[in-house]
Amino acid sequence: MKVLFLTHRLPYAPNRGDRVRAFHILRTLTAHVDVEVVSFVHDRAEQEHAEAMRREGIRVTALAAPWLRNRVRAAAALLTSRPLTHILLDAPELTSTLARIVQQCPPDVVLAYCSGMARLALEPPLHGIPYVLDMVDVDSLKWAALARRSRSPMRLILAREARYLARFEAYATRRASTTLVINDREKAALSRVAPGERIVVLPNGVDAEGLRPTGPAIEDPCLVFCGVMSYAPNEQAVRWFARAVWPLVKARHARARLVVVGAETTRAIKALATGDASIVVTGSVPDVRPYLSQAAVSIAPIFTSHGLQTKVLEAVAAGLPCVVTPAVLEGLPTEVRSACVAAANGEAFASEITRLLALTGAERRALALNSGVAQLDWGSAIGPLLQILTDAAAHGKAPSRVNESASSR
């Protein structure tokens, strides 16, 4: 079976949430079937990783998404009903690249990763090939939540995107052989806009063995947050925590430190470290494990949370209990919830952190590792995907062209 895997970001290296799932999907599929990858790349580093993938024998085409060109076109499209996501995820050579693949090595099934890539499976030259949509998260919900927390004019732009992308998600789900989501919460949300369609939960896993701590547990009152900082919910989370929670924690723990780990650090996040010596902002790091191993507690103060926070699974696997918002907790698998505690406001967040810091390092580690995180291996999590793709290739729907649907224009 030949699978064409379409991703909005190169699935390598697995150093951010959207890449991690795609990376493990690719690794699973290449062990069993013939896979060709077409990915958008957004910087020089991703281009270099594409070369590394080719050296490992993976057939991958990396298409640069022109930043200025796509944003100019997106601005011009604001008066239409087309999702801006589809314009921002585009490249001049996209159609010719897909046509060449279909002509030279036609796929039996297309796997579209996230709703931004689904439109490619619904347009020529792929529109006659059965496809599976891995929605991961319902993106329109994320944009709607961000709109509620933003100011105009961005509020209006985000609300527009949520509205038109939701229409497309419903259409794309109807045309897919199977649509995959990350947890039951996302399944319920998607079922409301696409009732009666085949929607299957394919959860995330975690490399529990690779993250398992090897050194002694940390006694110092060090907190860690991991995440790509240009992602608005992450930036909002850290800024809120620094303002509403961190002063309360420091008042109770004078030696407390907050380490913010993640690429694409914004000016606002860098300013936090400039104004407070107890906050460390690392920027991009090659491996988060050393930072997890030097922390006592992980935090995920994310209020605009949909899907599943991979950073929480990784922290628990590394032996750290986590303080999270109710929105984050709701999306977590039951196996790790015993290692997490939810707090809905600044005072509650600080109190839960203080309670965990009062434990010994060994007690905190036991709280995390005695959860069921070791059961969440990637093989079990995404093992059913191969059969889902096989069934789609044999019996899947043949999607009609996306521009036949009023939901896409």
C-alpha positions in Angstrom: 0.0 0.0 0.0 1.2 3.5 -0.9 0.4 6.3 1.5 0.8 10.0 0.7 1.3 11.8 4.0 0.5 15.5 3.9 1.7 17.6 6.8 1.6 21.4 7.5 5.0 21.2 9.1 7.9 18.8 8.6 7.5 15.9 11.0 11.1 16.1 12.1 12.6 16.8 14.6 10.0 15.9 17.2 10.5 19.0 19.3 7.1 20.5 19.4 3.6 19.1 19.9 2.4 19.2 16.3 5.6 17.5 15.1 5.7 14.8 17.8 2.5 13.1 16.7 3.4 13.4 13.0 6.9 12.0 13.7 5.5 8.9 15.4 2.9 8.4 12.8 5.6 8.5 10.1 7.8 6.1 12.0 5.0 3.6 12.5 3.9 3.7 8.9 7.3 3.4 7.3 7.8 0.1 9.1 4.9 -1.4 7.2 4.0 0.5 4.0 5.4 2.7 1.3 5.1 6.3 2.5 5.8 9.5 0.7 5.7 12.8 2.6 4.8 16.2 1.4 5.4 19.0 4.0 5.4 22.7 4.1 8.6 24.1 5.7 8.8 27.5 7.3 12.5 28.1 7.9 16.0 27.0 7.0 16.2 24.6 9.9 13.2 22.6 8.6 14.8 22.5 5.1 17.9 21.0 6.7 15.8 18.4 8.6 14.3 17.4 5.2 17.7 16.6 3.9 18.3 14.5 7.1 15.1 12.6 6.4 16.1 11.8 2.9 19.5 10.5 4.1 17.4 8.1 6.3 15.6 6.8 3.2 12.4 8.7 3.6 10.8 10.1 0.4 10.0 13.7 1.4 9.2 16.8 -0.6 9.6 20.0 1.4 7.7 23.0 0.0 8.6 26.5 1.3 5.5 28.5 2.3 6.4 32.0 1.2 5.8 34.2 4.3 5.1 37.6 2.6 3.3 36.2 -0.5 0.9 34.2 1.6 0.1 36.9 4.0 -0.6 39.4 1.2 -2.9 36.9 -0.3 -4.6 36.2 3.0 -5.2 39.9 3.6 -6.9 40.1 0.2 -9.0 37.1 1.1 -10.5 38.7 4.2 -13.6 39.8 2.3 -14.2 36.2 1.0 -15.4 33.2 3.0 -12.2 31.1 2.4 -10.3 30.0 5.5 -7.1 32.0 5.8 -5.4 28.7 7.0 -5.7 27.4 3.4 -4.0 30.5 2.0 -1.2 30.6 4.6 -0.4 26.9 4.0 0.4 27.2 0.3 3.3 27.2 -2.1 3.6 28.2 -5.8 4.8 24.7 -6.8 2.2 22.8 -4.7 -0.1 21.6 -7.5 2.6 20.6 -9.9 4.4 18.7 -7.1 1.3 16.7 -6.3 0.5 16.1 -9.9 4.0 14.7 -10.4 3.6 12.3 -7.5 0.2 11.1 -8.7 1.6 10.5 -12.2 4.9 8.8 -11.1 3.8 6.9 -7.9 0.0 7.2 -7.4 -1.0 6.7 -3.8 -3.6 4.2 -2.7 -4.7 6.5 0.2 -3.9 10.0 1.4 -3.4 10.9 5.0 -4.0 14.6 5.6 -2.5 15.9 8.9 -4.7 18.7 10.4 -7.5 20.5 8.7 -5.2 22.8 6.9 -4.0 19.9 4.7 -7.4 18.4 4.1 -8.2 20.8 1.3 -5.3 19.3 -0.7 -7.0 15.8 -0.6 -10.2 17.4 -1.8 -8.7 19.3 -4.8 -7.1 18.1 -8.1 -4.9 16.1 -8.5 -5.8 14.2 -5.3 -9.6 14.6 -5.3 -10.3 11.1 -6.6 -8.2 9.3 -4.1 -9.6 8.0 -0.7 -8.3 9.9 2.2 -8.1 9.8 6.0 -8.1 13.1 7.9 -6.1 13.3 11.1 -7.8 16.4 12.6 -5.7 16.1 15.8 -7.5 19.1 17.3 -10.6 20.8 16.0 -8.8 24.0 14.9 -11.9 26.1 14.6 -12.5 25.8 18.3 -9.0 27.0 19.0 -9.5 30.1 16.8 -12.8 30.8 18.5 -11.3 30.6 21.9 -8.4 32.8 20.9 -10.9 35.4 19.5 -12.6 35.6 22.9 -9.3 36.4 24.5 -8.1 38.9 21.9 -8.7 42.5 21.1 -10.0 44.0 17.8 -9.1 43.9 15.0 -7.5 40.5 15.8 -10.6 39.4 17.5 -12.7 39.9 14.3 -10.1 38.1 12.2 -9.9 35.1 14.5 -13.6 34.9 14.8 -13.9 35.0 11.0 -11.4 32.1 10.7 -13.2 30.1 13.3 -16.5 30.5 11.5 -15.3 29.6 8.0 -12.9 26.9 9.1 -15.7 25.2 11.0 -17.7 25.0 7.8 -14.8 23.4 6.0 -14.1 21.0 8.9 -17.6 19.7 8.6 -17.3 19.2 4.9 -13.9 17.6 5.1 -15.1 15.2 7.7 -18.1 14.2 5.5 -15.8 13.5 2.6 -13.1 11.5 4.6 -13.2 7.8 4.9 -12.3 8.3 8.6 -11.5 11.4 10.6 -9.2 11.0 13.6 -9.1 13.2 16.7 -6.9 13.1 19.7 -9.4 12.5 22.6 -13.1 12.2 23.4 -13.5 15.9 23.9 -12.4 16.7 20.4 -14.7 13.8 19.1 -17.7 15.3 20.8 -16.9 18.8 19.4 -16.5 17.5 15.9 -19.6 15.4 16.1 -21.6 18.5 16.8 -20.6 20.0 13.4 -20.4 16.7 11.5 -23.1 14.5 13.1 -23.2 10.8 12.0 -19.7 10.7 10.4 -17.0 8.2 11.2 -14.8 9.9 13.8 -12.3 7.8 15.7 -10.1 8.7 18.7 -6.5 8.0 18.0 -4.7 9.3 21.1 -1.2 10.6 21.6 1.4 8.5 23.2 4.6 9.4 25.1 8.1 8.0 25.0 8.0 7.1 28.7 11.1 5.0 28.6 13.2 7.7 26.9 12.0 10.4 29.4 12.3 8.3 32.6 14.6 10.1 35.0 17.9 8.5 35.9 19.4 10.9 38.5 18.1 11.9 41.9 15.0 13.9 42.3 15.4 17.6 42.6 14.8 19.3 46.0 15.2 22.9 44.8 11.9 24.9 44.2 12.3 25.0 40.4 9.3 25.2 38.1 9.4 24.5 34.4 7.1 25.4 31.4 7.9 23.9 28.0 6.3 25.0 24.7 6.8 27.0 21.5 6.5 30.5 22.7 5.2 32.0 19.4 2.0 30.0 19.9 -0.4 32.5 21.3 -1.9 30.2 24.1 1.6 29.4 25.4 2.6 33.0 25.4 -0.6 34.1 27.1 -0.2 31.3 29.7 3.4 32.3 30.7 2.5 36.0 30.8 -0.5 35.3 33.0 1.5 33.0 35.3 4.3 35.6 35.7 1.8 38.3 36.6 -0.9 36.4 38.7 0.9 33.5 40.2 4.7 33.9 40.3 4.7 36.8 42.9 2.6 34.6 45.3 5.0 31.6 44.8 8.1 33.7 45.4 6.6 35.2 48.6 6.4 31.6 50.0 9.6 30.3 48.4 12.3 32.9 48.2 14.6 30.6 46.2 12.0 29.7 43.7 12.9 29.7 40.0 10.8 29.5 36.8 12.4 28.1 33.7 10.6 28.8 30.4 11.8 26.4 27.7 10.8 26.7 24.1 11.7 28.0 20.7 10.5 31.2 19.0 10.6 33.2 22.1 8.6 36.5 21.8 9.8 39.9 23.0 7.2 39.8 25.7 8.5 36.5 27.1 12.1 37.7 26.9 11.1 40.8 28.9 10.0 38.6 31.8 13.5 37.4 32.4 15.0 40.9 32.0 12.8 42.2 34.8 13.0 39.3 37.2 16.2 37.3 37.9 14.2 34.4 39.2 12.8 33.7 35.7 15.0 32.0 33.1 14.0 32.0 29.4 16.1 29.5 27.5 14.9 29.9 23.9 15.3 26.9 21.6 17.0 23.9 23.1 18.1 20.7 21.4 16.6 18.5 24.1 14.1 19.4 26.9 15.1 16.4 29.1 17.9 18.2 31.0 15.5 21.0 31.9 12.8 18.6 33.1 15.4 16.7 35.1 16.4 19.9 37.0 12.8 20.9 37.9 10.5 20.0 40.8 7.1 20.8 39.3 5.8 21.4 35.8 3.1 23.9 35.0 0.6 24.3 32.2 -1.4 27.4 32.9 -3.1 27.4 29.5 -6.7 28.6 29.4 -7.1 28.4 25.7 -6.6 24.7 25.5 -8.0 22.2 23.1 -6.8 18.7 22.2 -4.1 17.3 24.4 -1.1 19.0 25.9 1.9 16.8 25.0 4.1 18.8 27.3 2.1 17.5 30.3 2.6 13.8 29.2 6.3 14.4 28.8 6.7 16.1 32.2 4.8 13.3 34.0 7.0 10.7 32.2 10.0 12.6 33.4 8.9 12.3 37.0 7.3 15.7 37.5 3.8 16.4 38.9 2.0 19.1 37.0 -0.3 22.0 38.0 -2.6 22.7 35.1 -5.8 24.6 34.3 -9.2 22.8 34.2 -9.1 23.1 30.4 -5.9 21.2 30.2 -6.9 18.6 32.7 -10.1 17.8 30.7 -8.1 16.9 27.6 -5.6 14.6 29.4 -5.9 10.8 29.4 -7.1 9.3 32.6 -3.7 7.5 33.0 -1.9 10.7 33.9 -4.6 12.7 35.8 -3.4 11.3 39.2 -0.1 13.2 38.6 -1.9 16.5 37.8 -3.8 19.0 39.8 -6.1 21.7 38.4 -6.3 25.3 39.5 -8.6 27.9 38.0 -7.1 31.2 39.3 -3.8 32.7 40.5 -4.3 32.0 44.2 -5.3 28.4 43.6 -2.4 27.9 41.2 0.1 29.2 43.8 -1.4 27.1 46.6 -1.1 23.9 44.6 2.5 24.7 43.6 3.3 25.4 47.3 1.7 22.1 48.3 3.7 20.1 45.8 7.0 21.9 46.8 6.4 20.9 50.4 6.8 17.3 49.4 10.2 15.7 49.1 11.7 15.2 45.6 11.2 11.5 46.0 7.5 11.9 46.9 6.9 14.2 43.9 8.6 11.7 41.6 6.6 8.9 42.9 3.4 10.9 42.4 4.2 11.2 38.7 5.7 7.8 38.0 3.0 5.9 39.9 0.5 7.2 37.5 -0.3 5.2 34.4 1.9 7.2 32.1 4.0 4.2 31.2 0.9 2.6 29.6 0.7 5.5 27.0 3.3 4.1 24.6 3.2 5.3 21.0 2.9 1.9 19.5 -0.4 1.2 21.3 -1.7 4.7 20.8 -1.5 4.8 17.0 -1.3 1.1 16.2 -4.9 1.1 14.7 -3.9 3.7 12.1 -2.5 1.1 9.7 -5.8 -0.8 9.5 -7.7 2.5 9.2 -5.7 3.4 6.1 -5.9 -0.1 4.7 -9.7 0.0 5.0 -9.8 3.5 3.4 -7.7 2.4 0.4 -10.1 -0.6 -0.1 -13.4 1.0 0.6 -13.0 4.7 1.3 -15.0 7.5 -0.1 -13.8 9.2 -3.3 -14.0 12.9 -2.3 -15.6 15.3 -4.6 -13.8 18.5 -5.4 -13.7 21.0 -2.6 -14.8 23.9 -4.7 -18.1 22.1 -5.3 -19.0 22.9 -1.6 -20.2 26.3 -0.6 -18.5 25.8 2.7 -15.0 26.3 1.2 -15.5 29.6 -0.6 
